[in-house]
Amino acid sequence: MDCHPSSTLTASAATTSFDALRPRLFGIAYRMLGVRADAEDVVQDAWLRWREADQASLQSAEAWLVTVVTRLAIDRLRAAKVERAAYVGEWLPEPIVEADEHTPESLVEFADDVSVAFLHLLERLAPEERAAFLLRQVFDYDYGEVAEMLGKREPAVRQMVHRAAERVRQERPRFSVPADKHRDLLRKFVAAAQSGQRAAIRALLADDVLTLGDGGGKVAAVAGGMHGGERVTNLYWAHALRLGPRLQYRIATINGEPGLLRYVDGRLESANAVVTDGERIVAIYAVRNPDKLVNVQDCHKPGASAV
């Protein structure tokens, strides 16, 4: 007979409370760090601390857990920034490619502002500034709550969020494009890119289109990216001429938005987050570092059914 039923119930309730908040906690950690494994480690560390906490004395499980995850992520990001300063080439976040849009680890908590382009921009913010901005602007905590989570005074938090928001607005053009229209444009691009029709490729690219590639020093990537419709057209045209039928593309959901997976000889070569204004492609963020592609689901292989 169990002589400690209350402790069993408490442990069960603790697990239930944590699991209910896990998607949000992972969403915060991933946005802060841009690496799935690092985000999972932070959430796991928070779980271990949660198990040892005096939960009965807490006014809000969510506030406590979000505070722990945020502070752990800030510490980890400080260390990561040192490592990323020595990274070879452009650093892009590890993409999350979904098998479907309703998986347990789906982007329900990521529904706004989790794109690769957005996370790349957030790399320019200091760790605490990034945390304040995300908690207020994306997760909608009020300034007082954010101040408590960061252990700062509210006026300081308001200033951090304002400064970060201004920087994001200045450097990030916003496009609201329905997913179906986004996918239609990608289908046209795939047809042009696989067939090597140079004029068709060029017609789908904005004049000031940007491509950024992350090879991590393990595969080739153009330093500083590539700008301009003609240069980017020549890049994709050359790929088609050189690789022919060895080259394949698939449309997939990458960080909550339609994007492209590119395969060479049936092996995943890159995950490409594609930004569009609804008419033409304005930016392509190509994650080519093999270490960042290991979590892409097998169901996205070229032989699988089309998205």
Sine and cosine of phi, psi and omega as CSV:
sin_phi,cos_phi,sin_psi,cos_psi,sin_omega,cos_omega
0.00,0.00,0.66,-0.75,0.00,-1.00
-0.97,0.23,0.88,-0.47,-0.01,-1.00
-1.00,0.06,-0.04,1.00,-0.06,-1.00
-0.74,-0.67,0.86,0.52,-0.04,-1.00
-0.88,0.47,-0.56,0.83,-0.05,-1.00
-0.91,0.42,-0.62,0.79,0.00,-1.00
-0.92,0.39,-0.59,0.81,0.03,-1.00
-0.91,0.42,-0.70,0.72,0.02,-1.00
-0.90,0.45,-0.64,0.77,0.00,-1.00
-0.90,0.44,-0.69,0.73,0.02,-1.00
-0.89,0.46,-0.66,0.75,0.02,-1.00
-0.90,0.44,-0.69,0.73,0.01,-1.00
-0.90,0.43,-0.61,0.79,0.01,-1.00
-0.90,0.44,-0.67,0.74,0.02,-1.00
-0.91,0.42,-0.68,0.73,0.01,-1.00
-0.88,0.47,-0.71,0.71,0.00,-1.00
-0.88,0.47,-0.69,0.73,-0.03,-1.00
-0.92,0.39,-0.71,0.71,-0.03,-1.00
-0.88,0.47,-0.56,0.83,0.02,-1.00
-0.91,0.41,-0.51,0.86,-0.04,-1.00
-0.99,-0.11,-0.14,0.99,-0.10,-1.00
-0.82,0.57,-0.72,0.70,0.02,-1.00
-0.84,0.54,-0.66,0.75,0.01,-1.00
-0.92,0.39,-0.67,0.74,-0.01,-1.00
-0.89,0.45,-0.68,0.73,0.04,-1.00
-0.91,0.43,-0.63,0.78,0.02,-1.00
-0.87,0.49,-0.67,0.74,0.03,-1.00
-0.92,0.40,-0.74,0.67,-0.05,-1.00
-0.90,0.44,-0.66,0.76,0.00,-1.00
-0.92,0.39,-0.66,0.75,0.04,-1.00
-0.89,0.45,-0.57,0.82,0.02,-1.00
-0.94,0.33,-0.63,0.78,-0.21,-0.98
-0.95,-0.31,-0.48,0.88,0.02,-1.00
0.95,0.30,0.20,0.98,0.00,-1.00
-0.73,-0.68,0.83,-0.56,-0.08,-1.00
-0.85,0.52,-0.76,0.65,-0.06,-1.00
-0.88,0.47,-0.65,0.76,0.02,-1.00
-0.91,0.42,-0.65,0.76,0.02,-1.00
-0.90,0.43,-0.67,0.74,0.02,-1.00
-0.90,0.43,-0.61,0.79,0.04,-1.00
-0.89,0.45,-0.66,0.75,0.02,-1.00
-0.89,0.45,-0.70,0.71,0.00,-1.00
-0.90,0.43,-0.64,0.76,0.03,-1.00
-0.90,0.43,-0.65,0.76,0.05,-1.00
-0.89,0.46,-0.65,0.76,0.04,-1.00
-0.89,0.45,-0.63,0.78,0.02,-1.00
-0.88,0.47,-0.68,0.73,0.01,-1.00
-0.89,0.45,-0.63,0.78,0.03,-1.00
-0.94,0.33,-0.58,0.81,0.01,-1.00
-0.90,0.44,-0.64,0.77,0.00,-1.00
-0.89,0.46,-0.53,0.85,-0.04,-1.00
-1.00,-0.01,-0.14,0.99,-0.09,-1.00
-0.98,0.22,0.39,-0.92,0.11,-0.99
-0.99,0.10,0.99,0.13,-0.15,-0.99
-0.90,0.43,-0.51,0.86,-0.03,-1.00
-0.90,0.43,-0.41,0.91,-0.04,-1.00
-1.00,0.02,-0.08,1.00,-0.07,-1.00
-1.00,0.08,0.70,-0.71,0.06,-1.00
-0.97,0.26,-0.54,0.84,-0.04,-1.00
-0.56,-0.83,0.89,-0.46,0.05,-1.00
-0.90,0.45,-0.64,0.77,-0.02,-1.00
-0.89,0.46,-0.74,0.67,-0.02,-1.00
-0.87,0.49,-0.66,0.75,-0.02,-1.00
-0.91,0.42,-0.74,0.68,-0.05,-1.00
-0.94,0.35,-0.65,0.76,0.03,-1.00
-0.90,0.44,-0.62,0.79,0.04,-1.00
-0.89,0.46,-0.73,0.69,-0.01,-1.00
-0.88,0.47,-0.74,0.67,-0.02,-1.00
-0.89,0.46,-0.69,0.73,-0.02,-1.00
-0.89,0.46,-0.71,0.71,-0.03,-1.00
-0.94,0.35,-0.61,0.79,0.09,-1.00
-0.89,0.45,-0.67,0.74,-0.01,-1.00
-0.92,0.40,-0.62,0.79,0.05,-1.00
-0.87,0.49,-0.73,0.68,0.00,-1.00
-0.88,0.48,-0.69,0.73,-0.02,-1.00
-0.93,0.36,-0.58,0.81,0.01,-1.00
-0.93,0.38,-0.59,0.81,0.05,-1.00
-0.85,0.52,-0.70,0.71,0.02,-1.00
-0.93,0.38,-0.63,0.77,-0.03,-1.00
-0.91,0.42,-0.58,0.82,-0.02,-1.00
-0.89,0.45,-0.55,0.83,0.07,-1.00
-0.91,0.42,-0.70,0.72,0.02,-1.00
-0.92,0.40,-0.65,0.76,-0.05,-1.00
-0.94,0.34,-0.40,0.92,0.06,-1.00
-0.90,0.43,-0.45,0.90,0.01,-1.00
-0.99,-0.15,0.05,1.00,-0.03,-1.00
-0.92,0.40,0.63,-0.78,0.00,-1.00
-0.98,0.17,0.90,-0.44,0.02,-1.00
0.99,0.14,-0.32,-0.95,-0.04,-1.00
-0.97,0.25,0.70,-0.71,0.07,-1.00
-0.99,-0.17,0.84,-0.54,0.07,-1.00
-0.88,-0.47,0.47,-0.88,0.01,-1.00
-0.90,0.43,0.45,-0.90,0.11,-0.99
-0.92,0.39,0.82,-0.57,-0.05,-1.00
-0.97,0.26,0.56,-0.83,0.15,-0.99
-0.97,-0.26,0.92,-0.39,-0.04,-1.00
-0.96,-0.27,0.85,-0.52,-0.10,-1.00
-1.00,-0.09,0.69,-0.72,0.11,-0.99
-0.92,0.38,-0.61,0.79,0.15,-0.99
-0.46,-0.89,0.06,-1.00,-0.14,-0.99
-1.00,-0.02,0.17,0.98,-0.05,-1.00
-0.73,-0.68,0.46,0.89,0.05,-1.00
-0.96,0.28,0.36,-0.93,0.00,-1.00
-0.82,0.57,-0.53,0.85,0.00,-1.00
-0.99,-0.16,0.44,0.90,-0.04,-1.00
-0.94,0.35,0.06,-1.00,-0.10,-0.99
-1.00,-0.03,0.59,0.81,0.05,-1.00
-0.84,0.55,-0.71,0.71,0.03,-1.00
-0.98,0.17,-0.11,0.99,-0.05,-1.00
-0.96,-0.28,0.24,0.97,-0.24,-0.97
-0.82,0.58,-0.44,0.90,0.00,-1.00
-0.83,-0.56,0.69,-0.73,0.16,-0.99
0.85,0.53,0.87,0.49,0.15,-0.99
-0.74,-0.68,0.19,0.98,-0.03,-1.00
-0.89,0.45,0.40,-0.92,0.04,-1.00
-0.87,0.49,-0.63,0.77,0.01,-1.00
-0.88,0.48,-0.67,0.74,-0.01,-1.00
-0.93,0.37,-0.70,0.71,0.00,-1.00
-0.91,0.41,-0.56,0.83,0.07,-1.00
-0.89,0.46,-0.65,0.76,0.04,-1.00
-0.91,0.41,-0.64,0.77,-0.02,-1.00
-0.90,0.44,-0.33,0.95,0.04,-1.00
-0.87,0.50,-0.35,0.94,-0.03,-1.00
-0.99,0.15,-0.15,0.99,-0.01,-1.00
-1.00,-0.04,0.51,-0.86,0.11,-0.99
-0.93,0.38,0.44,-0.90,-0.09,-1.00
-0.80,0.60,-0.76,0.65,-0.02,-1.00
-0.93,0.36,-0.58,0.81,0.04,-1.00
-0.90,0.43,-0.65,0.76,0.04,-1.00
-0.89,0.45,-0.69,0.72,0.01,-1.00
-0.89,0.45,-0.72,0.69,-0.01,-1.00
-0.87,0.49,-0.70,0.72,-0.01,-1.00
-0.89,0.46,-0.73,0.69,-0.03,-1.00
-0.91,0.42,-0.71,0.70,-0.04,-1.00
-0.89,0.45,-0.60,0.80,-0.04,-1.00
-1.00,0.10,-0.78,0.63,-0.18,-0.98
-1.00,0.10,-0.50,0.87,-0.06,-1.00
-0.97,-0.22,-0.71,0.70,-0.05,-1.00
-0.99,-0.12,-0.05,1.00,0.22,-0.98
0.91,0.42,0.52,0.86,0.17,-0.99
-0.98,0.19,0.56,-0.83,-0.02,-1.00
-0.97,0.23,0.21,-0.98,-0.12,-0.99
-0.87,0.48,-0.61,0.79,0.02,-1.00
-0.89,0.45,-0.67,0.74,0.02,-1.00
-0.90,0.43,-0.69,0.73,0.00,-1.00
-0.89,0.45,-0.65,0.76,0.02,-1.00
-0.87,0.50,-0.68,0.73,0.02,-1.00
-0.91,0.41,-0.66,0.76,-0.01,-1.00
-0.89,0.45,-0.58,0.82,-0.04,-1.00
-1.00,-0.08,-0.12,0.99,-0.02,-1.00
0.93,0.36,0.60,0.80,-0.03,-1.00
-0.79,-0.62,0.20,-0.98,0.06,-1.00
-0.99,0.17,0.52,-0.85,-0.08,-1.00
-0.85,0.52,-0.69,0.73,0.02,-1.00
-0.85,0.52,-0.60,0.80,0.01,-1.00
-0.92,0.40,-0.63,0.78,0.02,-1.00
-0.92,0.40,-0.68,0.73,0.04,-1.00
-0.84,0.54,-0.66,0.76,-0.01,-1.00
-0.92,0.39,-0.66,0.75,0.03,-1.00
-0.89,0.47,-0.72,0.69,-0.03,-1.00
-0.90,0.43,-0.67,0.74,0.01,-1.00
-0.88,0.47,-0.71,0.70,-0.02,-1.00
-0.90,0.44,-0.69,0.73,0.01,-1.00
-0.92,0.40,-0.67,0.74,-0.01,-1.00
-0.89,0.45,-0.64,0.77,0.03,-1.00
-0.89,0.46,-0.68,0.73,-0.02,-1.00
-0.91,0.42,-0.66,0.75,0.01,-1.00
-0.91,0.42,-0.69,0.72,-0.01,-1.00
-0.89,0.46,-0.63,0.77,-0.04,-1.00
-0.94,0.34,-0.54,0.84,-0.15,-0.99
-0.97,-0.26,-0.07,1.00,-0.07,-1.00
-0.79,-0.62,0.98,-0.21,0.11,-0.99
-0.92,0.40,0.65,-0.76,-0.03,-1.00
-0.96,-0.27,0.74,-0.67,0.06,-1.00
-0.80,-0.60,0.75,-0.66,0.07,-1.00
-0.96,-0.29,0.99,-0.16,-0.09,-1.00
-0.86,-0.51,0.84,-0.54,0.04,-1.00
-0.84,0.55,0.58,-0.81,-0.06,-1.00
-0.86,0.52,-0.62,0.78,-0.01,-1.00
-0.90,0.44,-0.65,0.76,0.02,-1.00
-0.93,0.36,-0.61,0.79,0.06,-1.00
-0.87,0.49,-0.74,0.68,0.00,-1.00
-0.90,0.43,-0.63,0.78,0.03,-1.00
-0.86,0.51,-0.67,0.74,0.02,-1.00
-0.91,0.41,-0.63,0.77,0.01,-1.00
-0.92,0.40,-0.61,0.79,0.04,-1.00
-0.88,0.48,-0.66,0.75,0.05,-1.00
-0.90,0.44,-0.65,0.76,-0.01,-1.00
-0.92,0.39,-0.66,0.75,0.02,-1.00
-0.87,0.49,-0.71,0.71,0.00,-1.00
-0.87,0.49,-0.68,0.74,-0.01,-1.00
-0.94,0.34,-0.69,0.73,-0.07,-1.00
-0.93,0.36,-0.59,0.81,0.00,-1.00
-0.97,0.24,-0.50,0.87,-0.04,-1.00
-1.00,0.04,-0.26,0.97,0.00,-1.00
0.97,0.25,0.41,0.91,0.04,-1.00
-0.98,0.17,0.99,-0.17,-0.15,-0.99
-0.86,0.51,-0.71,0.70,-0.02,-1.00
-0.90,0.44,-0.60,0.80,0.00,-1.00
-0.93,0.36,-0.63,0.78,0.06,-1.00
-0.89,0.46,-0.75,0.67,-0.06,-1.00
-0.88,0.48,-0.60,0.80,-0.05,-1.00
-0.91,0.42,-0.36,0.93,-0.06,-1.00
-0.99,-0.12,-0.02,1.00,-0.03,-1.00
-0.94,-0.34,0.69,-0.72,0.09,-1.00
-0.91,0.41,0.42,-0.91,-0.01,-1.00
-0.87,0.50,-0.56,0.83,-0.03,-1.00
-0.96,-0.28,0.48,0.88,-0.03,-1.00
-0.84,0.54,0.56,-0.83,0.01,-1.00
-0.85,-0.53,0.68,-0.73,0.19,-0.98
-0.85,-0.52,0.71,-0.70,0.09,-1.00
-0.82,-0.57,0.74,-0.67,0.00,-1.00
-0.87,-0.50,0.65,-0.76,0.04,-1.00
-0.91,-0.42,0.97,-0.23,0.05,-1.00
-0.97,-0.22,-0.22,0.98,0.03,-1.00
0.87,0.49,0.34,0.94,-0.04,-1.00
0.98,0.19,0.01,1.00,-0.04,-1.00
-0.98,-0.19,-0.46,0.89,0.12,-0.99
-0.68,-0.73,0.29,-0.96,-0.09,-1.00
-0.93,0.36,0.60,-0.80,0.11,-0.99
-0.43,-0.90,0.64,-0.77,-0.04,-1.00
-0.94,0.33,0.84,-0.54,0.00,-1.00
-0.88,0.48,0.78,-0.63,0.02,-1.00
0.98,0.21,0.00,1.00,0.00,-1.00
0.99,0.15,-0.10,-1.00,-0.02,-1.00
-0.72,-0.69,0.72,-0.70,-0.06,-1.00
-0.87,-0.50,0.56,-0.83,0.15,-0.99
0.98,-0.21,0.65,-0.76,-0.06,-1.00
-0.85,0.52,-0.66,0.75,-0.04,-1.00
-0.93,0.36,-0.70,0.72,-0.03,-1.00
-0.91,0.42,-0.69,0.72,-0.02,-1.00
-0.94,0.35,-0.60,0.80,0.08,-1.00
-0.85,0.52,-0.73,0.69,-0.01,-1.00
-0.88,0.47,-0.58,0.82,0.01,-1.00
-0.88,0.48,-0.78,0.62,-0.05,-1.00
-0.95,0.30,-0.53,0.85,0.07,-1.00
-0.90,0.44,-0.69,0.72,0.00,-1.00
-0.90,0.43,-0.62,0.78,0.06,-1.00
-0.85,0.52,-0.70,0.72,-0.03,-1.00
-0.91,0.41,-0.67,0.74,-0.01,-1.00
-0.92,0.40,-0.64,0.77,-0.09,-1.00
-0.97,0.23,-0.62,0.78,-0.14,-0.99
-0.98,-0.20,-0.44,0.90,0.03,-1.00
0.81,0.58,-0.74,-0.67,-0.05,-1.00
-0.94,0.35,-0.17,0.99,0.06,-1.00
-0.93,0.36,-0.30,0.95,-0.07,-1.00
-0.99,-0.13,0.78,-0.63,0.04,-1.00
-0.66,-0.75,0.52,-0.86,0.05,-1.00
-0.83,-0.55,0.50,-0.87,0.16,-0.99
-0.69,-0.72,0.60,-0.80,0.09,-1.00
-0.99,0.11,0.72,-0.70,0.00,-1.00
-0.57,-0.82,0.24,-0.97,0.09,-1.00
-1.00,-0.01,0.92,-0.39,-0.03,-1.00
-0.90,-0.43,0.90,-0.43,-0.04,-1.00
0.78,0.63,0.69,0.72,0.12,-0.99
0.99,0.11,-0.01,1.00,-0.02,-1.00
-0.76,-0.65,0.43,-0.90,0.06,-1.00
-0.88,0.47,0.71,-0.71,0.03,-1.00
-0.52,-0.86,-0.16,-0.99,-0.08,-1.00
-0.81,-0.59,0.70,-0.72,0.22,-0.98
-0.98,-0.21,0.75,-0.66,-0.03,-1.00
-0.91,-0.41,0.73,-0.68,-0.04,-1.00
-0.87,-0.50,0.60,-0.80,0.13,-0.99
-0.81,-0.58,0.84,-0.55,-0.06,-1.00
0.83,0.56,0.58,0.82,0.06,-1.00
0.99,0.16,0.00,1.00,-0.01,-1.00
-0.95,-0.30,0.67,-0.75,-0.01,-1.00
-0.89,0.46,0.83,-0.56,-0.01,-1.00
-0.97,-0.25,-0.54,0.84,-0.02,-1.00
-0.28,-0.96,0.44,-0.90,0.17,-0.98
-0.93,-0.36,0.83,-0.55,-0.15,-0.99
-0.90,-0.44,0.94,-0.35,0.11,-0.99
-0.99,0.13,0.81,-0.59,-0.13,-0.99
-0.89,-0.45,0.84,-0.55,0.03,-1.00
-0.98,-0.18,0.75,-0.66,0.00,-1.00
-0.72,-0.70,0.48,-0.88,0.10,-1.00
-1.00,-0.02,0.11,0.99,-0.02,-1.00
0.98,-0.21,-0.36,0.93,0.00,-1.00
-0.91,-0.42,-0.66,0.75,-0.01,-1.00
-0.64,-0.76,0.27,-0.96,0.02,-1.00
-0.99,0.14,0.77,-0.63,-0.03,-1.00
-0.95,-0.32,-0.32,0.95,0.03,-1.00
-0.34,-0.94,0.56,-0.83,0.09,-1.00
-0.74,-0.67,0.83,-0.56,0.04,-1.00
-0.94,-0.33,0.96,-0.29,-0.12,-0.99
-0.98,-0.21,0.94,-0.35,0.06,-1.00
-1.00,0.02,0.94,-0.35,-0.08,-1.00
-0.91,-0.42,-0.25,0.97,0.01,-1.00
-0.86,0.51,0.89,-0.46,-0.06,-1.00
-0.83,0.55,-0.51,0.86,-0.01,-1.00
-0.90,0.44,-0.43,0.90,-0.03,-1.00
-1.00,-0.05,0.03,1.00,-0.04,-1.00
-0.93,-0.36,-0.02,1.00,-0.13,-0.99
-0.92,0.38,-0.37,0.93,-0.06,-1.00
-1.00,-0.04,0.03,1.00,0.02,-1.00
-0.93,0.37,0.75,-0.67,-0.10,-0.99
-0.90,0.43,0.61,-0.79,0.04,-1.00
-0.89,0.46,-0.40,0.91,-0.05,-1.00
-0.93,0.37,-0.14,0.99,0.04,-1.00
-1.00,-0.06,0.14,0.99,0.02,-1.00
-0.89,0.45,0.43,-0.90,-0.08,-1.00
-0.80,0.60,-0.50,0.87,-0.03,-1.00
-0.97,0.25,-0.20,0.98,-0.02,-1.00
-0.96,0.27,0.23,-0.97,-0.02,-1.00
-0.91,0.41,0.50,-0.87,-0.08,-1.00
-0.93,0.37,0.49,-0.87,0.04,-1.00
-0.99,0.12,0.00,0.00,0.00,0.00
